């Protein structure tokens, strides 16, 4: 699957302090075509800085390229669902699901509640709903309307913090390939902490700049794209989760070599080692609210 990326443009941008530590000294680490990523000299968080402003980012997904993005999501929906199921399995979701669903007395208001932020067309939500979860989604692209109309799902079309969910209303929150697109991931995680029940869980899936592929390909790495504002390593993501009131429980990585760039036998070997040794291209982390 080709990674979705919007055209590089020169829209409004702003320079920000490091979102993890607040420092303001950066060094360029990835010089891409028309944009670059810098690393915070203090904590090591890799980011776009300056970066596009929030309103411009929302407009891209909702208006300017919204229908193109929906077409991309629909075309790859089955593959995305399978990958998310595998990621959740790696992070121990099945055992957690079994425990939470076993508490359900059969009434809808006693079923565990799950929120999928950046839920696209709602494929994961539909899958979880069939398994007994109370599901809610957040999606700013036209995928929200698609999920509401075709799957009868509760999907909100505004950013997470604008929904004003009640405190401690969800048992689990999912965010797959989303946090790297946000201007303020630390505030995002703090809001997730607020709306999670005590002892609730968040599952974050995101590219891993500490992986093998990023080190080999550098600025040509498939996740070094204009749409991504942050590129996390396992360490920087764990530190950001800690700062928002979470404790890491499970972290897994996968993806040794992308399809098409090596013989199948070499890809299989690289994929096996990447997952076994923790230097995969993508990572999923399960963290618990303290």
Secondary structure by P-SEA (a helix, b strand, c coil): cccccccccccbbbbbccccccccbbbbcccccccccccccccccccccccccaaaaaaaacccaaaaaaaaaaaaaaaaaaaaaaaaaaaaaaaaaaaaaaaccccccccbbbbbcccccaaaaaaaaaaccccccccccaaaaaaaaccccccccccccccccccccccbbbbcccccccccaaaaaaaaaaaccccbbbbbbbbbcccaaaaacccccccccccccccccaaaaaaaaaaacccccbbbbbbccccccccaaaaaaaaaaaaaaccccbbbbbbbcc
